[in-house]
């Protein structure tokens, strides 16, 4: 008797074969929402694709998902290309995804936003991590394509602005699958060179796909970890990459990067010129103030009438001597009165022993008074001699005693030059011991004219 019953395996194989030969299920395009997403440790991705009324299990194997530029997430709207078949061991049909992209926005744009959000949470973009740049760099590394327009723009700008800077070109790939690793290696190499002051990383303009190497996570982290300050100069001003965000300084173009990296020699020369002018003006003003001060001193009362200064000092000295003498007399008188008072007391006591004792005391006091008075007189005399010596040193007549003289005009002004004297002028010559009145009969200048 023929067995009409099928095994579960046989039925499942039959259904699978029906799915596999159906040309409508072999290549389908599907729009849906991801849920229950799981990224297996072996690299495969498992998920459910659903809409408002139905759902289907799906898998995307590692060989298909390894080139995805974004990370699938629950709730993400996606566009799918793949085929439907039966997973025999569980007897269920499922979707085998071959291509996957976000619905509504590009995959690269989504990947950009995801990486930006991830790094922002880590604090990589915080200004606190930005390194400072040297004002006058001597050695600069440029990481870019050696044949692109970017390197020509950078070199031309640096030669024009700051030709003394040494530029080290580190050739790297700037687009393609191998570009991220090339850029990372270039940054590491630059950081191993002790003489370098900063790094410029960049390239010319291009599409988002062509600039994508500078949105690669490894490149971004290499820039962040660089010990040397980094200027990012990727594309044009409207092109913004994650490398621009993490770099210590972002330049809108390669030319702008060179301008930010080095100062302008014209500006430096202008600054030096202004500093030199400032110093010259300060020195000139100081000389002028000193000249005015000297002129003021020359026209002062002391230099015009030196003998009057001496007379004033002598008068002050006389007053000091008088005050000293009066003070000494007062002191002596006070002591005498005190001695007299003591003597009267001794006499009233009329005791020989006490009188003898007090007499000895009085004698001792007199001796002490004499010594104190003598010491005070000596000190005041020494002070007087010292002041007198200082006055003599300041006395212009002392200088005149060595053969010098001072000549005055009829207006009592000091004659400093023959140009102040005319023939027959009445002149007064002051010597150390008197005055000489004379008249100019002949004028001889330094050139004997």
C-alpha positions in Angstrom: 0.0 0.0 0.0 1.4 3.4 -1.1 2.3 5.8 1.8 0.5 9.1 1.1 1.9 10.9 4.1 4.8 13.3 3.7 7.5 14.1 6.3 7.9 17.6 7.6 11.3 17.9 6.0 9.9 16.8 2.6 7.1 19.3 2.8 9.5 22.1 3.8 11.8 21.3 1.0 8.9 21.3 -1.5 7.8 24.7 -0.2 11.3 26.1 -0.3 11.7 24.9 -3.9 8.5 26.7 -4.8 9.9 29.9 -3.3 13.3 29.5 -5.0 11.8 29.0 -8.5 9.4 31.9 -8.2 10.9 34.7 -10.2 8.8 37.3 -8.3 10.4 36.3 -5.0 14.0 35.9 -6.3 14.5 39.7 -6.6 12.3 42.0 -4.7 12.4 45.6 -3.5 10.8 46.3 -0.2 10.1 49.4 1.9 9.6 48.9 5.7 10.6 49.6 9.3 13.3 47.8 11.2 12.5 46.2 14.6 14.1 43.6 16.8 17.5 44.4 15.3 20.4 42.2 16.5 24.0 42.3 15.3 25.5 38.9 15.9 29.1 38.5 17.1 29.9 36.7 13.9 28.9 39.7 11.9 25.4 38.7 10.7 22.5 41.1 11.2 19.0 39.8 12.2 15.9 41.9 12.2 12.2 42.1 11.5 10.9 44.3 8.7 7.3 45.5 9.2 4.7 48.0 8.2 1.3 48.9 9.7 -0.3 45.6 8.9 2.4 42.8 8.5 5.9 41.8 9.3 8.6 39.5 8.0 11.8 38.1 9.5 15.0 39.1 7.7 18.7 38.4 7.8 21.7 40.2 6.2 24.9 38.2 6.2 28.3 39.6 7.0 29.5 39.6 3.5 26.6 41.8 2.5 26.6 44.2 5.5 30.4 44.8 5.9 30.4 47.7 3.5 27.4 49.5 5.1 28.3 53.1 5.8 25.6 53.4 8.5 24.4 51.3 11.4 20.8 49.9 11.2 18.6 50.7 14.3 15.1 49.9 15.5 12.6 52.2 14.1 14.6 53.1 11.1 12.8 53.4 7.7 14.7 51.5 5.1 14.7 50.5 1.4 15.6 46.8 0.8 16.8 44.7 -2.1 16.9 40.9 -1.7 15.0 37.7 -2.1 12.5 35.6 -0.1 13.2 32.0 0.8 12.5 29.3 3.5 14.7 28.7 6.5 14.2 24.9 6.5 15.2 24.1 10.1 12.4 26.3 11.5 10.1 25.9 8.6 9.6 29.7 8.2 10.0 32.0 5.2 12.2 35.0 5.6 13.8 37.9 3.7 17.5 37.6 2.7 18.7 41.2 2.4 21.4 41.9 -0.2 21.3 45.8 -0.2 20.1 48.1 2.5 19.8 51.9 2.6 17.9 54.5 4.6 14.5 55.6 3.3 14.3 59.4 2.8 17.9 60.3 3.4 21.2 59.0 1.9 23.2 56.3 3.6 26.3 58.5 3.8 24.3 61.3 5.4 22.8 59.0 8.0 26.3 57.6 8.7 27.6 61.1 9.1 24.9 62.0 11.6 25.3 58.8 13.6 29.1 59.2 13.9 28.8 62.8 14.8 26.2 62.0 17.5 28.4 59.2 18.9 31.6 61.3 19.0 29.7 64.3 20.5 28.6 62.2 23.4 32.3 61.3 24.0 33.1 65.0 24.2 35.6 64.8 21.3 34.4 68.1 19.9 34.7 70.1 23.2 36.8 73.3 22.8 38.8 72.3 25.9 40.6 69.7 23.8 41.7 72.2 21.1 45.5 72.7 21.1 47.2 76.1 20.5 49.3 76.9 17.5 52.8 78.4 17.5 52.8 82.0 16.2 55.9 81.5 14.1 56.1 77.8 13.0 59.4 76.6 11.5 58.4 73.1 10.3 55.0 72.2 8.9 53.7 68.8 7.7 51.1 68.7 4.9 49.1 65.5 4.5 47.4 65.4 1.1 47.7 64.0 -2.4 51.1 65.1 -3.9 49.5 65.6 -7.3 46.3 67.5 -6.4 45.5 71.2 -6.6 45.5 71.4 -2.8 49.2 71.0 -2.3 50.0 73.6 -5.0 47.7 76.1 -3.3 49.3 75.5 0.1 52.9 75.7 -1.1 52.2 78.8 -3.2 50.5 80.6 -0.3 53.2 79.7 2.2 55.9 80.9 -0.2 54.1 84.2 -0.5 53.3 84.7 3.2 56.1 83.1 5.1 58.9 81.7 2.9 61.2 80.8 5.9 58.9 78.0 7.0 60.0 74.4 6.0 57.2 72.3 4.5 57.3 68.5 4.7 54.9 66.8 2.3 53.6 63.4 3.5 51.8 61.9 0.6 48.5 60.2 1.4 45.4 58.9 -0.4 42.5 61.2 -0.1 39.7 59.1 -1.5 38.8 55.4 -1.9 38.7 52.5 0.5 42.4 52.6 1.3 42.4 56.4 2.0 41.4 56.3 5.7 44.3 53.9 6.6 46.7 56.1 4.6 45.6 59.3 6.3 45.9 57.6 9.8 49.4 56.4 9.0 50.4 59.8 7.8 49.2 61.5 11.0 51.1 58.9 13.1 54.2 59.4 11.0 54.1 63.2 11.5 53.8 62.9 15.2 57.0 60.8 15.3 59.0 63.7 13.8 60.3 65.9 16.7 61.0 69.0 14.7 57.4 69.5 13.4 55.3 72.3 14.8 51.9 71.5 13.3 50.0 69.4 10.7 47.7 70.4 7.8 45.4 67.6 6.6 43.2 68.2 3.6 42.3 68.0 -0.1 40.4 69.9 -2.7 36.7 69.9 -3.3 34.5 67.0 -4.3 31.2 65.1 -3.7 30.2 63.7 -0.3 31.4 60.3 -1.5 34.8 61.7 -2.6 35.3 63.4 0.8 34.0 60.5 2.8 37.5 59.4 4.0 37.6 62.5 6.2 34.3 61.3 7.9 35.9 57.9 8.8 36.0 57.2 12.5 39.6 56.1 12.5 40.7 59.3 10.8 38.7 61.4 13.2 40.2 59.7 16.2 43.7 59.9 14.8 43.3 63.7 14.5 41.9 63.9 18.0 44.8 61.9 19.4 47.5 63.8 17.5 50.0 65.5 19.9 50.7 68.1 17.2 48.0 70.7 16.5 46.0 69.9 13.3 44.4 72.2 10.7 41.7 70.5 8.7 41.2 71.8 5.2 38.8 69.6 3.3 37.0 70.7 0.2 35.5 74.1 -0.2 33.9 76.4 2.4 30.5 74.7 2.1 32.0 71.2 2.6 32.0 70.2 6.3 33.4 67.0 7.5 33.8 65.4 10.9 37.5 65.9 10.6 36.8 69.6 10.5 34.9 69.4 13.7 37.5 67.5 15.7 40.6 69.4 14.3 42.2 72.1 16.4 41.4 74.6 13.6 39.2 74.3 10.6 40.1 76.1 7.3 37.4 76.5 4.6 40.0 75.8 1.8 43.6 74.5 1.5 44.7 78.1 0.7 43.0 79.3 3.9 44.8 76.6 5.8 48.1 77.9 4.8 47.1 81.5 5.7 46.0 80.3 9.2 49.2 78.3 9.7 51.7 81.0 9.1 51.9 84.8 9.6 52.2 87.3 6.8 55.8 88.5 6.3 54.4 91.9 5.1 52.4 92.3 8.3 55.4 91.3 10.4 57.6 93.8 8.6 55.0 96.5 9.1 54.8 95.6 12.7 58.6 95.8 13.1 58.5 99.2 11.4 55.9 100.5 13.8 57.8 99.1 16.8 61.0 100.8 15.6 59.2 104.1 15.1 57.7 103.8 18.6 61.2 103.2 20.1 62.7 106.1 18.2 59.9 108.4 19.4 60.4 107.3 23.0 64.2 107.9 22.9 63.7 111.3 21.2 61.1 112.4 23.8 63.4 111.2 26.7 66.3 113.2 25.2 64.1 116.3 24.9 62.9 116.0 28.5 66.4 115.6 29.7 67.5 118.7 27.7 64.7 120.7 29.1 65.6 119.6 32.7 69.3 120.6 32.1 68.3 124.0 30.7 66.0 124.5 33.8 68.9 123.6 36.1 71.3 126.0 34.3 68.8 128.9 34.6 68.0 128.1 38.3 68.7 130.5 41.2 71.6 128.4 42.5 73.7 128.6 39.3 72.9 132.3 38.8 73.8 133.4 42.3 76.0 130.8 44.0 77.4 133.2 46.6 73.8 133.8 47.9 73.3 130.1 48.4 76.5 130.0 50.5 75.4 133.1 52.5 72.0 131.4 53.2 73.7 128.2 54.4 76.1 130.2 56.6 73.2 132.1 58.1 71.4 128.8 58.8 74.6 127.5 60.4 74.8 130.5 62.7 71.3 130.0 63.8 71.9 126.4 64.5 75.0 127.3 66.6 73.0 129.9 68.6 70.3 127.3 69.3 72.8 124.8 70.4 74.5 127.3 72.7 71.2 128.3 74.2 70.2 124.7 74.8 73.5 124.0 76.5 73.1 127.0 78.8 69.6 125.9 79.7 70.8 122.4 80.5 73.6 123.7 82.7 71.3 126.1 84.5 68.8 123.4 85.2 71.5 121.2 86.7 72.8 124.1 88.8 69.4 124.8 90.1 69.0 121.2 90.9 72.3 121.1 92.7 71.3 124.2 94.7 68.1 122.6 95.7 69.9 119.5 96.9 72.4 121.6 98.8 69.6 123.5 100.6 68.1 120.2 101.6 71.3 118.9 102.9 71.8 122.1 104.9 68.3 121.7 106.4 69.0 118.1 107.5 72.2 119.3 109.3 73.5 115.7 109.4 77.2 115.4 108.7 77.0 111.9 107.5 74.2 112.6 105.1 75.8 115.8 104.0 79.0 114.0 103.3 77.1 111.3 101.4 75.1 113.9 99.4 78.3 115.9 98.8 79.8 112.8 97.2 76.7 112.3 95.2 76.8 115.9 94.1 80.4 115.6 93.0 79.5 112.5 91.1 76.7 114.3 89.4 78.9 117.2 88.5 81.4 114.9 87.0 78.7 113.1 85.0 77.3 116.5 84.0 80.7 117.7 82.9 81.2 114.5 80.9 77.7 114.6 79.4 78.0 118.3 78.6 81.5 117.8 77.1 80.2 114.9 75.0 77.2 116.9 73.8 79.4 119.9 72.9 81.9 117.5 71.1 79.0 115.9 69.2 77.5 119.3 68.2 81.0 120.6 67.3 81.6 117.5 65.1 78.2 118.1 63.4 79.1 121.7 63.0 82.4 120.9 61.4 80.8 118.3 59.1 78.1 120.8 57.9 80.8 123.4 57.5 82.9 121.0 55.3 79.8 120.2 53.2 79.1 123.9 52.7 82.7 124.5 51.7 82.4 121.7 49.1 79.3 123.4 47.7 80.9 126.9 47.8 81.5 128.1 44.2 84.2 130.4 45.5 86.2 127.4 46.5 86.2 126.3 42.9 87.1 129.9 41.9 90.2 129.7 44.2 91.7 127.2 41.7 91.7 129.9 38.9 88.1 129.8 37.7 85.9 132.8 37.5 82.3 133.8 36.6 81.6 136.6 34.1 78.4 138.7 34.3 76.8 141.1 31.8 75.5 144.5 32.7 72.1 142.8 33.2 73.7 140.5 35.8 73.4 137.4 33.5 76.1 134.8 33.3 78.2 134.9 30.1 78.5 131.4 28.6 79.6 132.3 25.0 81.5 135.1 23.2 78.3 135.4 21.1 76.7 137.1 24.1 79.3 139.9 24.2 79.6 143.0 22.0 82.5 145.4 21.7 82.6 147.9 24.6 80.2 145.9 26.7 80.6 146.5 30.5 81.4 143.2 32.2 81.8 142.0 35.8 84.3 139.2 36.6 83.8 137.4 39.9 87.0 135.9 41.4 87.5 133.9 44.6 88.5 137.0 46.5 86.5 139.8 44.8 85.1 141.4 41.7 86.7 143.0 38.6 84.9 145.5 36.5 86.1 145.6 32.8 85.1 146.5 29.3 85.3 144.3 26.2 87.9 145.8 23.9 88.5 142.7 21.7 86.5 139.5 21.0 88.3 136.3 20.0 86.2 133.4 19.0 87.2 129.7 18.9 88.1 130.0 15.2 90.3 133.1 15.9 88.0 135.4 13.9 
